[in-house]
């Protein structure tokens, strides 16, 4: 493998959000010169990377020209121009995860077809070009836009046909609503030299209306045989994609203890943020190890942990202020991460807090206190 520990090496990252910001902590640790491309002038990475380039991640010329400045290109968001990546790869640029993997995962319909083609368990679904045909489907079901959904956007549970009036008329899938016991996730690291490792299974607790993760619990409070099954499914998915980098696999544990893939993300992921404090190797360091062909780090946890997402409070938009931070810092085992976003709005991800403790029940109790205490609001006008 090429030696990337050189003053001449330039790593490019498509996307400058919070995932990129946390990745930069690792590139700085290894003294890797890092370029970021993002559309927002005030992106979380803008002021702390070696080079910041502003531009549209979906624009062919922007992505192509940015890629030509780099020696290896990676992502922190999958919504990027695939044709530009294909051309860069054809010209010899190393790109991880690979453009063909991103192309599959970008489109939820193709993603679901891929599971069927590779004998990976997933909920039953149908394809639709718009919402007109949905009015004849059996209720309830889950509507998902075919592309560009994220953080609860582009997903809606349809319980009555009236619920369809608010969804856009776009290509979509209709997925069987699964009555599940738990929502789980496993992050798989697969390196450029073929090494593969999984992180522990985590349990995700969702906000009841925003369809966003509120708490991530590691390890998941499930029987060992269910955890083994979830890790096996995640490994099979990563091998089927042939991905280099990280693959976050979100899953349902059904009422009869089957594991079904919900969806995947080809990058570092919200479900792995706990790893910064709780794991021997954080997901962000592991991503670097994977794409640079370095030995993968140990994935086990050192201690039980719960991650709390910090999102903008309902009813507040504008310059952000974090209320009661002092009170939270008095709590044992608490580490906040603020993402550097200057403007808050309802349910926007603004940061997270990780709680570590030798006792999982105590970690979860403190996490609940953090959620009730630390509020993300806007400054009064």
C-alpha positions in Angstrom: 0.0 0.0 0.0 1.0 3.6 -0.6 2.5 5.5 2.3 0.1 8.3 3.1 2.2 9.7 5.9 3.9 12.3 3.8 3.9 16.0 3.7 2.8 15.9 0.1 -0.3 13.8 0.7 -3.7 15.6 0.4 -6.9 14.0 1.6 -10.1 15.4 0.2 -13.5 15.2 2.0 -16.8 15.8 0.2 -19.0 17.5 2.9 -18.1 19.8 5.7 -20.7 19.1 8.4 -20.4 17.7 11.8 -19.1 14.3 10.6 -16.3 16.0 8.8 -15.6 18.2 11.8 -15.1 15.1 14.0 -13.0 13.4 11.2 -10.7 16.4 11.2 -9.8 15.7 14.8 -8.3 12.5 13.6 -6.6 13.9 10.4 -5.0 16.5 12.7 -3.8 13.8 15.1 -2.1 12.1 12.1 -1.0 15.4 10.6 -2.9 14.7 7.3 -3.4 17.7 5.1 -7.1 17.8 4.6 -9.3 19.7 2.0 -13.0 20.1 2.5 -15.7 20.8 0.0 -19.1 22.1 1.2 -21.8 24.4 -0.1 -22.1 26.5 3.1 -19.6 29.2 3.8 -20.1 28.7 7.6 -20.0 24.9 7.4 -18.7 23.3 10.7 -15.4 22.4 9.0 -14.8 25.7 7.3 -12.5 27.3 9.9 -10.5 24.2 11.0 -9.5 22.3 7.9 -6.3 23.0 6.0 -8.2 24.1 2.9 -11.9 24.9 2.6 -13.5 25.0 -0.8 -17.1 26.2 -1.2 -19.2 24.6 -3.8 -22.2 22.4 -4.7 -21.6 18.7 -3.9 -24.1 17.7 -6.6 -22.4 19.8 -9.4 -20.2 17.8 -11.7 -17.6 20.4 -12.4 -17.3 21.4 -8.8 -16.8 17.9 -7.5 -14.5 16.9 -10.4 -12.2 20.0 -10.0 -12.1 19.5 -6.3 -11.1 15.9 -6.7 -8.2 16.8 -9.0 -6.6 18.7 -6.1 -6.5 15.6 -3.9 -4.6 12.3 -3.7 -7.4 10.3 -2.1 -11.1 11.3 -1.9 -13.7 10.3 0.7 -17.1 11.6 1.9 -19.0 12.6 5.0 -22.3 12.7 3.1 -23.4 10.4 0.3 -25.4 13.1 -1.6 -22.6 13.9 -4.1 -22.2 13.9 -7.9 -21.5 10.3 -8.8 -20.6 10.9 -12.5 -17.8 13.2 -11.4 -16.5 10.5 -9.0 -16.7 7.9 -11.8 -14.6 10.1 -14.1 -12.1 10.8 -11.4 -11.8 7.1 -10.6 -11.3 6.4 -14.3 -8.4 8.9 -14.3 -6.7 7.0 -11.5 -7.9 8.8 -8.3 -8.5 6.6 -5.3 -12.0 7.1 -4.0 -13.4 5.5 -0.8 -16.2 4.5 -0.5 -16.2 3.6 -4.1 -18.5 5.6 -6.5 -20.5 2.4 -7.5 -21.2 1.7 -3.8 -22.4 5.3 -3.3 -24.6 5.1 -6.4 -26.4 2.1 -5.1 -26.9 3.5 -1.6 -28.0 7.0 -2.7 -31.2 5.6 -4.1 -33.4 3.8 -1.5 -35.2 1.8 -4.2 -32.0 0.4 -5.6 -30.7 -0.1 -2.1 -33.8 -2.2 -1.3 -33.4 -4.2 -4.5 -29.8 -4.9 -3.6 -30.9 -6.5 -0.4 -33.2 -8.9 -2.2 -30.6 -9.7 -4.9 -28.0 -10.6 -2.2 -30.3 -12.5 0.2 -30.2 -9.8 2.9 -33.3 -9.6 5.1 -35.4 -6.5 4.8 -39.0 -5.4 5.0 -41.3 -6.0 2.0 -41.7 -3.0 -0.3 -42.9 -1.7 -3.6 -41.6 0.9 -6.1 -43.7 3.9 -7.2 -43.0 6.8 -9.5 -45.3 9.1 -7.6 -47.9 9.1 -4.9 -51.0 8.6 -6.9 -50.7 4.8 -6.8 -50.2 4.8 -3.1 -53.8 5.5 -2.4 -54.7 2.0 -3.3 -52.2 0.3 -0.9 -53.1 -1.5 2.3 -52.6 0.6 5.4 -50.4 1.3 7.3 -47.1 1.5 5.4 -43.9 3.6 5.5 -43.4 6.1 2.6 -39.8 6.9 1.7 -38.6 9.2 -1.0 -36.3 7.4 -3.4 -33.5 9.8 -3.0 -32.0 12.5 -0.7 -33.8 11.7 2.6 -31.9 12.3 5.8 -32.5 12.8 9.6 -36.1 12.0 9.4 -36.7 13.9 6.2 -38.1 11.9 3.3 -39.7 9.3 5.6 -43.3 9.2 6.9 -45.6 6.6 8.4 -48.8 6.5 6.4 -51.7 5.4 8.7 -54.5 7.0 6.7 -54.7 8.1 3.1 -55.0 11.7 4.4 -51.4 11.3 5.6 -50.4 11.2 1.9 -51.5 14.7 1.2 -48.4 16.2 2.8 -45.8 14.0 1.0 -44.2 15.2 -2.2 -45.1 13.7 -5.5 -41.8 12.0 -6.2 -40.4 8.6 -6.9 -40.6 6.6 -3.7 -41.0 3.2 -2.1 -43.8 2.0 0.1 -42.5 -0.3 2.8 -44.3 -2.6 5.1 -44.6 -1.2 8.6 -42.7 -3.5 10.9 -43.9 -4.0 14.5 -40.4 -4.1 16.1 -39.0 -4.6 19.6 -35.9 -2.5 19.0 -34.1 -0.4 16.4 -30.5 -1.5 16.3 -27.4 -0.5 14.4 -24.0 -2.0 13.7 -21.0 -0.2 12.2 -18.7 -2.3 10.0 -15.2 -1.2 9.1 -13.8 -2.8 5.9 -10.3 -1.7 4.9 -8.5 -1.2 1.6 -6.5 -4.3 2.4 -9.5 -6.4 3.1 -9.6 -6.4 6.9 -13.1 -6.3 8.4 -14.3 -5.6 11.9 -17.7 -4.8 13.5 -18.4 -2.5 16.4 -20.8 -3.6 19.1 -24.6 -3.6 18.4 -26.2 -0.4 19.6 -29.8 0.3 20.5 -31.4 3.5 19.2 -34.3 5.3 20.9 -36.2 7.7 18.6 -38.0 10.9 19.2 -41.8 10.1 18.9 -42.6 12.7 16.3 -39.4 14.0 14.7 -38.3 10.5 13.5 -34.8 11.3 14.8 -32.6 9.3 17.1 -32.6 10.8 20.7 -30.4 8.2 22.5 -27.9 5.6 21.3 -27.2 2.9 23.9 -24.0 0.8 23.7 -24.1 -2.1 24.1 -27.7 -2.7 23.1 -29.8 -4.2 25.9 -30.6 -7.4 23.9 -29.8 -11.1 24.2 -26.4 -12.2 23.0 -27.8 -14.4 20.2 -29.7 -11.4 18.8 -26.6 -9.3 18.9 -24.7 -12.1 17.1 -27.4 -12.2 14.4 -27.3 -8.5 13.9 -23.5 -8.4 13.5 -23.7 -11.3 11.1 -26.3 -9.5 8.9 -24.2 -6.3 9.0 -21.0 -8.2 8.0 -22.8 -9.8 5.1 -24.1 -6.4 3.9 -20.6 -4.9 4.0 -19.1 -7.8 2.1 -21.9 -7.7 -0.5 -21.3 -4.1 -1.2 -17.6 -4.6 -1.3 -17.2 -1.2 0.5 -14.0 0.3 1.6 -14.6 2.5 4.6 -17.4 2.3 7.1 -20.9 1.0 6.6 -23.5 1.8 9.2 -26.3 -0.8 9.1 -29.6 0.2 10.7 -31.9 -2.7 11.6 -35.1 -3.8 13.2 -35.4 -6.5 15.7 -38.9 -7.8 15.0 -41.3 -9.2 17.6 -40.3 -12.7 16.7 -36.6 -11.8 17.0 -35.7 -11.6 13.3 -33.2 -9.0 12.1 -34.3 -6.9 9.1 -32.1 -4.2 7.5 -33.8 -0.8 7.5 -31.2 1.1 5.6 -27.5 1.7 5.4 -25.1 4.7 5.3 -21.6 4.4 3.7 -19.8 6.6 6.2 -19.4 7.6 9.8 -22.7 7.7 11.5 -24.7 9.2 14.3 -25.0 5.7 15.9 -21.2 5.6 16.3 -20.6 8.9 18.0 -20.4 7.2 21.4 -17.1 5.6 20.2 -15.1 8.8 20.7 -15.2 8.3 24.4 -16.3 4.7 24.9 -14.3 2.7 22.3 -10.7 1.7 22.0 -10.9 3.2 18.4 -13.4 5.8 17.5 -15.3 5.4 14.3 -13.6 8.5 12.9 -10.1 7.1 13.4 -11.3 3.8 12.1 -12.6 5.4 8.9 -9.1 6.8 8.3 -7.5 3.5 9.0 -9.9 1.8 6.6 -9.4 4.1 3.6 -5.7 4.5 4.1 -5.2 0.7 4.2 -3.9 0.8 7.8 -4.4 -2.0 10.4 -7.9 -1.6 11.8 -8.2 -0.6 15.4 -9.8 -2.5 18.3 -13.6 -2.0 18.1 -14.6 -3.1 21.6 -15.9 -0.7 24.2 -14.0 0.2 27.3 -17.1 1.2 29.2 -20.9 1.3 28.8 -22.1 4.5 27.1 -25.2 6.4 26.0 -25.1 9.2 23.4 -27.7 12.0 23.5 -28.4 14.0 20.4 -28.7 17.7 20.9 -31.2 19.2 18.6 -32.8 22.6 18.3 -35.8 23.1 20.5 -39.2 23.5 18.9 -40.2 27.1 18.5 -36.6 28.5 18.3 -34.7 29.6 15.2 -31.8 32.0 14.9 -28.3 32.5 16.5 -27.8 29.5 18.9 -27.4 29.5 22.6 -26.9 26.4 24.8 -28.7 26.7 28.1 -27.6 25.0 31.3 -24.2 23.7 30.0 -22.7 24.3 33.5 -25.3 22.1 35.1 -24.6 19.3 32.6 -20.8 19.5 33.2 -21.4 18.8 36.9 -22.7 15.3 36.0 -20.4 12.4 36.1 -18.9 10.9 32.9 -20.4 13.6 30.6 -18.7 14.9 27.4 -20.5 17.4 25.2 -19.6 17.9 21.5 -20.9 21.1 19.9 -20.8 21.0 16.1 -20.1 24.7 15.4 -23.4 25.5 13.7 -24.2 29.1 14.3 -27.9 29.0 13.6 -30.4 26.7 15.3 -33.9 25.7 14.1 -36.4 23.1 15.4 -34.8 19.6 15.5 -31.6 20.6 13.7 -28.7 18.5 15.0 -26.5 20.9 16.8 -24.3 18.6 18.9 -24.3 15.5 21.1 -23.4 14.4 24.6 -21.8 11.1 25.5 -22.2 9.6 29.0 -19.9 6.8 30.1 -20.3 4.7 33.2 -19.5 1.2 34.4 -23.2 0.8 35.0 -25.5 1.0 32.0 -28.6 1.8 34.0 -26.8 4.7 35.6 -25.5 5.9 32.2 -29.0 5.9 30.8 -30.4 7.7 33.9 -27.8 10.5 33.5 -28.5 10.6 29.7 -32.2 11.4 30.6 -31.1 14.2 32.9 -28.9 15.6 30.2 -31.8 15.6 27.7 -34.0 17.4 30.2 -31.3 19.9 31.3 -29.3 21.0 28.2 -31.5 23.0 25.9 -30.6 24.3 22.4 -32.4 27.7 21.9 -31.9 30.9 20.0 -30.7 34.2 21.5 -33.5 36.7 22.1 -33.9 39.3 19.5 
